[in-house]
Protein backbone atom coordinates (compact mmCIF):
# COMPACT_ATOMS: atom_id res chain seq x y z
CA UNK A 1 0.00 0.00 0.00
CA UNK A 2 1.40 3.39 -0.96
CA UNK A 3 1.64 6.37 1.33
CA UNK A 4 -1.01 8.97 0.36
CA UNK A 5 1.38 11.78 1.31
CA UNK A 6 3.75 10.72 -1.50
CA UNK A 7 1.46 12.44 -4.03
CA UNK A 8 1.98 15.80 -2.30
CA UNK A 9 5.72 15.51 -1.70
CA UNK A 10 7.69 18.22 -3.52
CA UNK A 11 10.30 16.12 -5.32
CA UNK A 12 13.41 17.30 -7.12
CA UNK A 13 16.40 15.95 -8.95
CA UNK A 14 19.71 15.49 -7.16
CA UNK A 15 21.14 18.36 -9.23
CA UNK A 16 18.35 20.67 -8.04
CA UNK A 17 18.96 19.63 -4.45
CA UNK A 18 22.68 20.42 -4.85
CA UNK A 19 21.68 23.83 -6.19
CA UNK A 20 19.38 24.42 -3.21
CA UNK A 21 22.12 23.48 -0.77
CA UNK A 22 24.57 25.80 -2.55
CA UNK A 23 22.09 28.66 -2.54
CA UNK A 24 21.19 28.09 1.13
CA UNK A 25 24.79 28.12 2.33
CA UNK A 26 25.64 31.08 0.10
CA UNK A 27 22.66 33.26 1.05
CA UNK A 28 22.96 32.56 4.77
CA UNK A 29 26.72 33.15 4.65
CA UNK A 30 26.32 36.41 2.72
CA UNK A 31 23.63 37.69 5.10
CA UNK A 32 25.70 36.84 8.18
CA UNK A 33 28.75 38.48 6.65
CA UNK A 34 26.78 41.61 5.66
CA UNK A 35 25.10 42.09 9.04
CA UNK A 36 28.25 41.12 10.92
CA UNK A 37 30.31 43.74 9.11
CA UNK A 38 27.59 46.32 9.56
CA UNK A 39 27.26 45.72 13.31
CA UNK A 40 30.97 45.41 13.95
CA UNK A 41 31.79 48.62 12.08
CA UNK A 42 28.90 50.51 13.69
CA UNK A 43 30.12 49.46 17.14
CA UNK A 44 33.36 51.38 16.63
CA UNK A 45 35.56 48.49 17.76
CA UNK A 46 39.18 49.50 18.48
CA UNK A 47 41.40 48.24 15.64
CA UNK A 48 38.29 47.07 13.78
CA UNK A 49 40.20 46.23 10.59
CA UNK A 50 42.51 43.85 12.44
CA UNK A 51 39.65 42.27 14.41
CA UNK A 52 37.60 41.75 11.25
CA UNK A 53 40.61 40.37 9.37
CA UNK A 54 41.13 37.87 12.19
CA UNK A 55 37.42 36.95 11.99
CA UNK A 56 37.75 36.33 8.25
CA UNK A 57 40.84 34.17 8.83
CA UNK A 58 38.98 32.24 11.55
CA UNK A 59 36.09 31.77 9.13
CA UNK A 60 38.43 30.48 6.42
CA UNK A 61 39.92 27.99 8.87
CA UNK A 62 36.44 26.92 9.98
CA UNK A 63 35.41 26.40 6.36
CA UNK A 64 38.37 24.13 5.72
CA UNK A 65 38.63 22.22 8.99
CA UNK A 66 35.07 22.20 10.35
CA UNK A 67 32.57 22.62 7.50
CA UNK A 68 34.36 20.77 4.69
CA UNK A 69 33.43 17.32 5.99
CA UNK A 70 29.73 18.08 6.65
CA UNK A 71 29.51 19.62 3.16
CA UNK A 72 31.03 16.48 1.63
CA UNK A 73 28.60 14.30 3.59
CA UNK A 74 25.64 16.40 2.45
CA UNK A 75 26.79 16.18 -1.18
CA UNK A 76 27.18 12.43 -0.90
CA UNK A 77 23.76 12.15 0.77
CA UNK A 78 22.16 14.06 -2.11
CA UNK A 79 23.94 11.95 -4.71
CA UNK A 80 23.10 8.68 -2.94
CA UNK A 81 19.41 9.59 -2.60
CA UNK A 82 19.20 10.24 -6.32
CA UNK A 83 16.50 11.96 -8.30
CA UNK A 84 12.83 12.32 -7.41
CA UNK A 85 13.36 12.61 -3.67
CA UNK A 86 11.80 15.15 -1.31
CA UNK A 87 13.27 18.57 -1.97
CA UNK A 88 13.80 19.33 1.75
CA UNK A 89 15.74 16.11 2.21
CA UNK A 90 18.97 17.58 0.86
CA UNK A 91 19.85 17.92 4.54
CA UNK A 92 19.27 15.17 7.07
CA UNK A 93 16.74 15.60 9.88
CA UNK A 94 19.63 15.89 12.32
CA UNK A 95 21.17 18.68 10.24
CA UNK A 96 17.86 20.55 9.99
CA UNK A 97 17.60 20.35 13.80
CA UNK A 98 21.13 21.73 14.07
CA UNK A 99 20.13 24.60 11.75
CA UNK A 100 17.20 25.40 14.04
CA UNK A 101 19.48 25.27 17.08
CA UNK A 102 21.95 27.66 15.43
CA UNK A 103 19.12 30.02 14.49
CA UNK A 104 17.94 29.99 18.10
CA UNK A 105 21.45 30.64 19.37
CA UNK A 106 21.83 33.53 16.93
CA UNK A 107 18.55 34.98 18.14
CA UNK A 108 19.63 34.65 21.77
CA UNK A 109 22.99 36.28 21.04
CA UNK A 110 21.37 39.20 19.22
CA UNK A 111 18.82 39.74 21.97
CA UNK A 112 20.92 40.07 25.06
CA UNK A 113 23.59 37.40 25.41
CA UNK A 114 26.21 39.50 23.63
CA UNK A 115 26.74 43.00 22.35
CA UNK A 116 26.23 43.82 18.68
CA UNK A 117 29.99 44.24 18.34
CA UNK A 118 30.66 40.68 19.55
CA UNK A 119 27.79 39.25 17.50
CA UNK A 120 29.06 41.18 14.48
CA UNK A 121 32.55 39.69 14.73
CA UNK A 122 31.10 36.19 15.23
CA UNK A 123 28.80 36.66 12.24
CA UNK A 124 31.73 37.75 10.06
CA UNK A 125 33.60 34.56 10.95
CA UNK A 126 30.59 32.28 10.47
CA UNK A 127 29.45 34.04 7.30
CA UNK A 128 32.93 33.73 5.80
CA UNK A 129 33.02 30.04 6.70
CA UNK A 130 29.64 29.33 5.10
CA UNK A 131 30.49 31.27 1.94
CA UNK A 132 33.80 29.47 1.50
CA UNK A 133 32.32 26.06 2.28
CA UNK A 134 29.44 26.67 -0.16
CA UNK A 135 31.93 26.40 -3.00
CA UNK A 136 31.89 22.63 -2.51
CA UNK A 137 28.17 22.54 -3.29
CA UNK A 138 28.59 24.88 -6.25
CA UNK A 139 31.41 22.71 -7.60
CA UNK A 140 29.38 19.52 -7.17
CA UNK A 141 26.36 21.15 -8.82
CA UNK A 142 28.39 22.49 -11.73
CA UNK A 143 30.44 19.40 -12.38
CA UNK A 144 28.00 16.81 -11.01
CA UNK A 145 30.99 15.30 -9.20
CA UNK A 146 31.79 14.86 -5.51
CA UNK A 147 33.40 18.00 -4.09
N, C-alpha and C positions, 0 to 999 in steps of 0.2 A: 504494500500500500504506500502510495506516495504522500509526501508531506504537502498539505494544501498551501503552506506558506512559500513553497518553492516557486509558485507562479508569480509571487509578488517581490521576489528577491531581485534587487538591482545587480545584475551580473555584468562583468567586464572581462576583457582579455587580460592576459598577464602583462602585456605591453602597456595597456591603459593603467593598470594598477601600479606599474613602475613609474609611470608619469605622475600619477596622483601622489605617490610617496615622495618623488622628487619635488613636486610643487609644494607639498605640505612642509617638508623640511626647509625649503628655500624661503617660502613666505614667512614662516614662523621665525626663522633665523634673521631675515631682513627686518621684520618688525621689532624683534628684540634688540637688534643692533641699532636701529633708528631711535627707538625710545631710550635705550641705554645711553647712547651718545648725547641725546637731547637732555636727559636728566643729569648726567654727569657734568656736562658743560655748563648747564644752568646752575648747578650747585657750587660753582666756583671752587673746585677742588684745587688745593695747592699742587703745583707741578702736574696739572691735568694731562698734558700731552704724554708725560712719562707713565703716569698711572694707566691711561687708556692704551698706550703701546704695550704695557705689560699685560693688560687684559686681553688684547688681541693675540699676543704670544701665548698666553694661557689657553685661549680658545683654540688656537692652532694645535697646540699639544693635546688638548682634549679631543679634538677632531680625529687626530691620528691614533692616540693611544686608548681612548675610551669609546668613541662613537664608531670607529671603523668596523669593529667586529659586529655590533648590533646592526649596522647598515648591511654588512655582508649577509648576516643571517636573514634579515628582512628580504633582501633580494633573492636569496635562495628559496625562502618560503614562497615568495610570489611565483618564482619559476617552477617550483615543485607542485604548487597547487594547479597551475596551468590556466587555460582559458575557461571562461564561462562561470567563474566563481564569484561569490559575493564581493561587491566592490569595496566594502569596508573591511574585508578580511585581509587586506594587504599588510595590516599589522595584526599580531596575535592579540587575543583577549588580554593577556598579561601586559602587553605593551600599551594597549589602549588604557588600561588601569593606571599604568605608570604615567602616561600623558595626563590623565585626570589629576593624579597626585601632584605632578609638577605644576599644573595650572593652579591648583589649590595653594601650593607653596608660594608661587609667584604672587597670587592674590594676597596671601598673608604677609609676605614681605613688603608689598606696596602699601598695605594698609596698617602699618604700625610696627612690624617687627624690625624694620631697618629704615634708614633715611633714604631719600631719593638718590643721593649721591652713591651710597653703597649699592643700592638696587641697580642704579645705572651702570656701575662698573661690572657688576655680576652679569647684567644683561648683555653688555658688550662682549664679555668672554663667551657666554652661552650662545649668543647670536652668531658670533664668528665661528664657533665650533659647528653649529648646525649648518651654516652656509658652506663651510669647507667639506663637511661630511656629505652634504647633499650631492656633491659632484659624483659620488659613487652611484647614486640612483640615476643621475642624468647620463652617466657613461653607460650603465646597464640598459637604460631605455634606448639610448641612441644606437648602441652596438648590438643590443640584444644578447649580451654576453655577461657572465658574472663579473662584478667590479673587483 
